[in-house]
Amino acid sequence: MLTGSLTDLDSRLEGQWRLSCSPQKSPHVMDQLFGNVSHFRLLAGIESLAKDLTSAVDGQNISFLDAARSCAHAKEHNDLSIVFLKKGSYSAFVELHIEQGPILEEEGTSIGIVTAIAAPASIKVDFEGNGGHAGAILMPNRNDAGLAAAELALAVEKHVLESGSIDNVGTVGNSSS
């Protein structure tokens, strides 16, 4: 549905320009998939990164190419030409987002202008421990990795809340045993 909406918007914009004026540059709508850093942690759109893109995989071992092919953004195994913008093919860029938080709605505002962006960073932390048998190893002798992970999660939350900045966010994402 989103792609249909973008295609419709692109057609309307081009039609509007054809009817009312002859601009030096025409507007185009581009749908950027994989924009969120949580999937593939690469900057897409720069041709020099093509080799990195061909070997990149996500947390479920899905390659960037397989993901691109699944939504018709790569025709063949190593064909990423469709995802790159040609040098000089654009002179300006406006990025639109749908707000994923409640701020605009809570303020009764229908549109906002972004004045800052998040610079997400992540780390992977492994906890090792030895909980032992539930009844045989008493608490003073336990070394539960899960409890250490829980303490870290609470410390992240406390640090962010005490930072004094409403814009700071800290989250603990995936965990596995």
C-alpha positions as CSV (number, residue, x, y, z in Angstrom):
1,M,0.0,0.0,0.0
2,L,2.8,2.4,0.8
3,T,4.5,1.8,-2.6
4,G,1.1,2.5,-4.3
5,S,0.7,5.7,-2.4
6,L,4.3,6.8,-3.3
7,T,3.7,5.9,-7.0
8,D,0.5,7.9,-7.0
9,L,2.2,10.9,-5.4
10,D,5.0,10.7,-7.9
11,S,2.5,10.7,-10.8
12,R,0.5,13.6,-9.4
13,L,3.7,15.6,-8.8
14,E,4.9,15.0,-12.3
15,G,1.5,15.7,-13.8
16,Q,1.2,19.0,-11.8
17,W,4.6,20.1,-13.1
18,R,3.7,19.3,-16.7
19,L,0.4,21.2,-16.5
20,S,1.5,24.4,-14.7
21,C,5.2,25.1,-15.6
22,S,8.4,23.8,-17.1
23,P,10.8,23.4,-14.2
24,Q,14.5,22.9,-14.7
25,K,14.3,19.9,-12.3
26,S,11.4,17.6,-11.7
27,P,10.5,16.2,-8.3
28,H,10.6,12.4,-7.9
29,V,9.5,10.2,-5.0
30,M,11.8,7.5,-3.8
31,D,11.0,4.8,-1.3
32,Q,14.0,4.0,0.8
33,L,13.8,0.5,2.2
34,F,16.1,-0.7,4.9
35,G,16.4,2.8,6.2
36,N,16.3,1.7,9.8
37,V,19.6,0.7,11.2
38,S,18.2,-2.3,13.0
39,H,18.2,-4.4,9.8
40,F,21.4,-3.8,7.8
41,R,23.9,-1.5,9.4
42,L,25.3,-0.2,6.2
43,L,24.8,3.1,4.4
44,A,22.9,2.1,1.3
45,G,23.2,4.1,-1.9
46,I,26.9,4.5,-2.2
47,E,28.3,2.4,-5.0
48,S,31.7,1.8,-3.3
49,L,29.8,-0.2,-0.6
50,A,28.5,-2.7,-3.1
51,K,31.0,-5.4,-2.1
52,D,30.0,-5.0,1.6
53,L,26.3,-5.2,0.6
54,T,26.8,-8.4,-1.2
55,S,28.2,-10.1,1.9
56,A,26.0,-8.4,4.5
57,V,23.6,-10.5,6.5
58,D,21.1,-9.6,9.3
59,G,20.5,-11.3,12.6
60,Q,18.5,-14.1,11.0
61,N,21.3,-14.7,8.4
62,I,19.2,-13.1,5.6
63,S,21.5,-11.5,3.1
64,F,21.1,-7.9,1.9
65,L,20.7,-9.3,-1.6
66,D,18.0,-11.8,-0.6
67,A,16.1,-9.0,1.3
68,A,16.4,-6.7,-1.7
69,R,15.3,-9.4,-4.1
70,S,12.3,-10.2,-1.9
71,C,10.9,-6.7,-2.6
72,A,12.0,-6.5,-6.2
73,H,15.0,-4.2,-5.6
74,A,17.6,-6.6,-7.1
75,K,17.0,-8.5,-10.3
76,E,19.8,-11.1,-10.1
77,H,22.2,-12.5,-7.5
78,N,24.8,-9.7,-7.7
79,D,22.7,-7.0,-9.4
80,L,22.5,-4.0,-7.1
81,S,22.5,-1.4,-9.9
82,I,18.9,-0.5,-9.3
83,V,19.5,0.6,-5.7
84,F,22.2,3.2,-6.5
85,L,21.5,6.8,-7.5
86,K,23.6,8.0,-10.4
87,K,26.1,10.7,-9.5
88,G,24.5,14.1,-10.4
89,S,21.0,12.6,-10.8
90,Y,19.6,14.8,-8.0
91,S,20.3,18.3,-6.7
92,A,18.3,18.2,-3.5
93,F,16.9,15.6,-1.1
94,V,14.0,15.8,1.3
95,E,13.4,12.9,3.6
96,L,9.8,12.4,4.9
97,H,9.0,10.3,7.9
98,I,5.9,9.0,9.6
99,E,6.3,9.8,13.3
100,Q,6.7,6.5,15.2
101,G,6.1,8.1,18.6
102,P,3.2,9.9,20.3
103,I,4.6,13.5,20.5
104,L,2.7,15.1,17.5
105,E,-0.5,13.4,18.3
106,E,-0.3,14.3,22.0
107,E,0.3,18.0,21.0
108,G,-2.6,18.0,18.5
109,T,-0.1,18.8,15.7
110,S,-0.5,17.2,12.3
111,I,3.0,17.9,10.9
112,G,6.4,18.7,12.4
113,I,9.9,19.6,11.2
114,V,12.8,17.4,12.4
115,T,15.4,19.5,14.1
116,A,17.7,16.7,15.2
117,I,18.2,13.0,14.4
118,A,19.1,10.0,16.5
119,A,22.6,8.6,16.1
120,P,22.0,5.0,17.1
121,A,24.8,2.9,18.3
122,S,24.7,-0.6,19.6
123,I,27.0,-3.1,21.4
124,K,26.8,-6.8,21.9
125,V,27.3,-8.0,25.5
126,D,27.7,-11.6,26.4
127,F,27.1,-12.7,30.0
128,E,28.5,-15.9,31.3
129,G,27.5,-17.5,34.6
130,N,26.7,-20.6,36.4
131,G,23.3,-20.8,38.1
132,G,23.6,-24.5,38.9
133,H,20.7,-26.6,40.1
134,A,17.8,-24.6,41.5
135,G,17.8,-26.4,44.9
136,A,21.4,-27.5,45.3
137,I,23.2,-24.2,44.8
138,L,22.3,-21.6,47.4
139,M,22.1,-17.9,46.5
140,P,25.5,-16.9,48.0
141,N,27.2,-19.5,45.6
142,R,25.2,-18.7,42.4
143,N,26.4,-16.7,39.5
144,D,23.4,-16.2,37.3
145,A,24.1,-14.6,33.9
146,G,20.4,-13.6,33.5
147,L,20.5,-11.5,36.7
148,A,23.6,-9.7,35.6
149,A,21.9,-8.9,32.2
150,A,18.9,-7.6,34.1
151,E,21.1,-5.3,36.2
152,L,22.7,-3.9,33.1
153,A,19.3,-3.2,31.5
154,L,18.2,-1.4,34.7
155,A,21.5,0.6,34.7
156,V,20.9,1.7,31.1
157,E,17.4,2.9,31.9
158,K,18.6,4.7,35.1
159,H,21.5,6.4,33.2
160,V,19.3,7.7,30.4
161,L,16.6,8.9,32.8
162,E,19.2,10.7,34.9
163,S,20.9,12.3,31.9
164,G,18.6,15.3,32.0
165,S,17.8,15.1,28.3
166,I,14.4,14.3,27.1
167,D,15.9,13.2,23.7
168,N,18.1,10.5,25.1
169,V,16.9,6.9,24.6
170,G,18.4,3.7,25.9
171,T,17.1,0.3,25.1
172,V,18.0,-3.3,25.6
173,G,17.0,-5.2,22.6
174,N,17.6,-8.9,21.8
175,S,18.4,-11.4,24.4
176,S,19.0,-15.1,24.0
177,S,20.3,-17.9,26.2
